[in-house]
Amino acid sequence: MSEKFLTLLYKAFENPSLQEKLNEADTAEKFVKVADEYGYQLTPDELGAGLGKMHSIFGTVVMSMMDKLTGGAAPPNGKAAAPSVEVSEKNIDLVKRLFSRGEAFDSEGFITFFTDTPVYQFGNFDVCLDKASIKQSADNFFSRISAVYHEIKAMWEEGDAVFVEMDVTYWRKDGSVISLPCFDIFRVEGDKFSELRIFMDVNPVFNPNIPVPNSASVFTASQGKKLMPPGTMKRHFAEHPEGKERVAKGFVPKWAIDGPKWPIESPATVTIDPASNVATVIVVFSIEPSEQQPLLDRIMKYGGGQVKHQPGFLSSSLHRSIDGKRVLNYTQWRSRQDYEAFMRNSQGTSPIERFGHIPDIHIYELVEQTVAPKS
C-alpha cells in the first residue's frame, strides 16, 4: 500500500471536509481528483491497490460489525450478500446500444462506450486495458465472421454490476451458423462501462468440428431478473431512435446484409391476412398419445436451434391435439422460394432421423377468410 494513500486516509480522519468529499466520490476518477485538490497525487492503480489491500485486511471485520449494528444475522461466510435488483432502463438501453455497435461491426463506435481506463476480457483472449486494444480485438474478431446477433434472455444488476444472460448467434464465412450460450458482466460508471467480461467458449465459431448440442443453452429465471422478449436487438434497430438513426447513416447490422439477411423491421407477428404474400406451411404428425410430448420437445429444439435462423423464416406456431394423437406446426415464410431453399439445404437429415416420425407437409394459400362482425 503506497505511503501517499495511507497519508491521505490519515488526513481524512482529521479533516471532515476531506472526508465528505472523498465519500461523495463515486468513481475512481473523482476520488483521484479530490485527492489531487488536497495535494495528494494518486494514480488509479495506486488507489485500486490501496483499496484492495484495505478490503482484504478489514473487509470481513467491517461487514460483520455493520451487520451487528443493523441487527441482522451474519451470513455463514461472514460476507454480506448484495441484494439482486432489477436492472434499470438506463442500463438496459446502454447494453443494447453497445451490442448494436457489435452487430454493425462498428468497432470505432463500440469503444466510445468505455471509460478511459477500461478492462475488457473476451473469453480466453488477452485482456484489453485501453480503448485502442479493444478496437483491435473487435476488428480482428469481426474479420473472421460474417454476422453476429445477440438474443438477450435476461438482465439484472447488483450495485454497479450489470449481468446479461443470452445466446449469441454467429454466421461463419462459409455460410454455416452456430448459437452459443454467453454470460456478460458489465461494470457501469455513469454512462460508460469500466469493465466488460464475456464468459463463453467461442472456439466452435472457428472450428465447426467442435460439437455443440441443442441443450447447450439452458435458461432459468429467478427473482430480480428482468426477462427480455425474443428479438430485442431486431426491435432496437427498427424502433429505437438511435438505432434507426444509425441505420440511416449506414451502420446496418451485418445480419441484415449478410448471414441470414433479416429485414430491419419489428419481428413479424403470426397473422392470417388475405393481402399477405407469405408462404404458409402446415406440418401434421399422426402419433400415439404416449409419443406426443417427446415429439413436441424434439420439434421445439429443432425450431429454436436451427429453423429460426434460416433466411426468410417468419414464425412457427406449434399445436397439439387434446386427444394426444396429432401434433401440428403452422409456419410462415417470407416467400415460397425461401421455404423451398430451406428444404433443399436440410435434405441431409430425414424427418424420421430428426423427429422419429414422418410428417404430412404441404404449402397452403389462403382462399377465403371469414371474421365475426364488429359489435
N, C-alpha and C positions, 0 to 999 in steps of 0.2 A: 504494500500500500504506500503511495507516494507521500512524502512529507508535506507537500502543498495541500493535498486532500485532507490530511489529518489536522493541519493548522486551520484550514477553512472550517472544519467541523467544530474545532475548539472555540474559534471566534464566534461561530453561530450560537453556541451555548450562552455566550456573554452578551450577544447583540440581538435583541428581539426583532429589530428591523430586518436584519440579515436573515434571521430565522424565517420570518414571514415571507420574504421574497423567494428564498430557496424552496419553501413549502409550496408556493404558488407555481413554481417552475414545473410544468407537466411534461416537458421533453428534455432530452439531454442538451439540445442546443440552448434552450432557455436557461438551464442550470449553469452551463458553462459561461453564458453571457452575464448572469448575475455575479458569479464568482469573479469574472474579469472586472466588473464595475467596482468591486471591493478590493481589487489589487491582487487577486489570486488567479493566475493564468493556467487553467487546466485544459488538457486536450480531452476529447470524448473518450479516448482509450483509457486515460488515467481515471476519468470518472467511472467508466464501466468496471475497471479493475477494482477500484476502491469500493464501490457499491457491492460488487460480487463478494469481496472479502468480508465486508460487514455482514452480508446476509448469511454467509457460511458460518460466521462466528456467533452471531446473535439471533439469527432468524428463528430457530426453534424456541429459544427462551422468550423472545418478544411475542411471538404468536401465542405461546402458552399463557403468558401474563395477560395479554389482551383478551384472551378467551375467558380467563377468570374474572377480569374486570367487567366484562359484559354479561357474566352469569351463565355462560354456556359451558357445556362439557367438551373437553378437548377431544379431537378425533383420535383414533387409535394410533396413527402415525405421528401425532403431535403437530401436524400441519393443518392450517385452516383451509378448507376447500372453498374455492370461489364459486359462487352460485352461477348456474348457467342462465344466461339472459338471451331472450330472442333478439336476433340481430336487427340493428336499426336500418331504416330505409336508406339512410345516407350511405351506410357501408355496403348494403346490397347493391346500390347504384354504382358505387366505386368499384366493386368487384366486377360487375357486368361490363363497365366501361373499359377496365383493364383487359378482360377477356376479348372484348370486341377488337382491340388492337392486335391481339394474337391471331384472331381468326382472319383478320385482313392482312396478316404478315407485315404489320406496321411496327417495326422494331423501334423506330425513332419516336413514335407516339407512345409505345409501350414503356419506355424508360422515363417518360415525363411523370409517371405515377409514383416514382420512388423518391425518397429523400436523397440528400447529397451523400449520406453515409449508409447505403443500404446493405442488407445481407440477402442474397438470392441463391437458393440452392434447389437444383432440379435433379431429383433422384440421386444417382451416384456420380453425377458430373461435378467438375470443380466448382467450388463455392465462389460466387462473384461478390466483390466488395465495393464496386463502383459502377456507375451507370454505363461506362464505356464497355466494361467486360460483360455486363448484362446484355447490351445490344449485340455484341459479338457472338455471345452464346445463342441468342434468339435467332440471329441471321443464319448461323450455322445449322440450327435445327430446322428452320423454315426451308433451307435449301435442299433438305433431304426428304420432304414430304410434299404432297400436292394440296392438301387442305386439312383443317382441324376443326372440330366442333365440341363445345363443352355442354353436356347435358347435365345441368345443375339439379341436384336432388334435394339438398338441404343446406342451410347455413345456420350458424349460431355463434355467439360470442361470449367471451369471459374477459372482463377488463378491456385491454387494448388489443386482444387477440380475436380474430375472426376465423372461423373454421368452415370449410366448404367441402361437402361430400358430393361426388359426381362421377359420371362416366365420361371419358374423353374418347372421341372417335377420330381416327386418323385415316386419311386416304393416302396410300403409298404411291410412289412414282409409277409402279407397274399397274395401277388401276385397282388393286385389291384394297380391302378395308378392314380395320381392326378396332374394336372398342375395348378400352381398358379401364378398370376402376382406379380412381385417383382421390387423394385427400390433400387439400391445401391448408396451410396455416399462414395467415397474414397477421402482421402487427401494424397497427394504424397510428400515425402521428398527424393529427389534424386532418388534412385531405390528401395525405400521401401514405405510402407504405414504406415502413422502415425495414420490414422483413417479408420475404415470401419463401416458404419452404414447401416444395412439391414432392409428395410422397407417392411414388408409383414405380412399377417396373416397366420401363419404356422399351426394353430390349426387343419384345415382339414386334415393335414398329419396324425395326431394321432387319429383323430376322424372321420371316414368315414361317420358318420351320419350327419355331417355338410354339407348342400347343397352348391355346387359351380356351378353357371350357366355357360354355354358355353360363355356367353358375359362378364365374369368377367375380361378378359384381353382385353382392348381397346387400340389400338396403334395409336398414332398420330406422324407425322414427321413435324418438323419445322426447320427454318434456324439455322445453327450451329450444327445440329446433324449429326453424321456420321452413316448412315444406315448400318446395318450388314446383310449379306446374311444368309439365313437359314442354319443350320448345321455348324455354325462357330466352335464349340467345337469338333465336329466329325472330321473336317478337321485338327484341331490343333494336334490331336493325330496321324493323318495319314501323315501330311505334314510338321509340324514344326520340325526343327532339335531336339530341346529339347524334344518335345512331343514324337517323335519316339525313342529317346534315353531312355526316362523314361519307355516306354512300353517294350523295350528290357531288361530293368533291373527289370521288374516285377511290375512296377507301372501302372497297367492296370486299365482303368476306369471301375467302377463297372457295368455300363450299358452294357459293353461288355461280362461280365461273369455272371451277374445276371440280374434281371429285364427283359428288352427286348432282351438282348443278341445280340445287334447290332454288326456287324463286324467292326473292326478298319480299315477303308478304306475311301477314299473320297466318299462323298454321290453319290449314283447311279444317272446316268442320264437316261432320258427316251429314250430308243433306241429300234429299231426293228431289231434284229440281228438273222439270221438263226442259228448261233452257240450258241446262248444263251439258257440256260435251264430254264429261268424264266417262271413263270406261268402268262399268260395274261388273265385278266378277263374284259369283256366288259359288262357294265350295260347300258340298254336303257330304258328311260321313255317316254311314249307316253302321251302327255298332251295337254291342251288348251293353246293358246298363253298367256292368262292372268295369267296362273299358272307357267310360265317358271321361272321368276325371283325369286318368293318366294321359288320355289323348289331348284334353284341354291344356294340361301342363306342357306337353311337347310342342303344341302349336304356339302357345304364348312365348316359350323360349325361342322358337324359330323366328317368330314375328318380331320380337323385341331385339333379338341379337343380329338378325340379318335383313329381313324384309324391309324394315322401316328405313334402312339406309339406301334403298335402291332408287335410282333416278325415276322420277315420275310417280312414286308411291305417295298416296294422299292419306288413306285411313284404312283401318281394319276394325270391324265390329264382330266379336266372337259371341255366338249364341249356343245355348244347349237346350235340348227339349226337356220338358218336365218329366217325361216317362223314361229318360235316360238313353233313348235309342237313336238319337240324332245329335250331331254337332254341325253347326252351320257357321260359316265365316263369310261375312259380307264385306268386300274390299272395294276400294275406289282407287283408280289410277288416272293420272292426268290425260293419258291417251291410250288407245288400244296398242299402239306401237310400243309404248313404254312397258306395258304388261307382257307383250309377246317377247320383247328383248329380255326381260327378267326370266321368263320361262326358258328361253334358249340358253341363257347363262347358267341355269340351275339344273340342267338335264343330267349333270353328272351324278346326282343323287336322286333316286326314285322316291315317290311318296311312301312306298312301303318301308324304305330304309329310314326315312325321316320320322314317320308317324306310326308305322306298323299297320296302316290301313290304306286302301286305295279309295280316293275320294271321287265324287262326281263333280266335275268342274265345267262351268260354262260362262261365257261372256254375255251380258244382258244389255238391252237398251230399253229405255222407258217408253211405253206406248201411251199410257194414259195415267193421270193422277187425279183422284177424287178426294176432296177435303171437305170437312164439315163446314157448314155456313157460319159466318160470323154472327155471334149473338148480339 
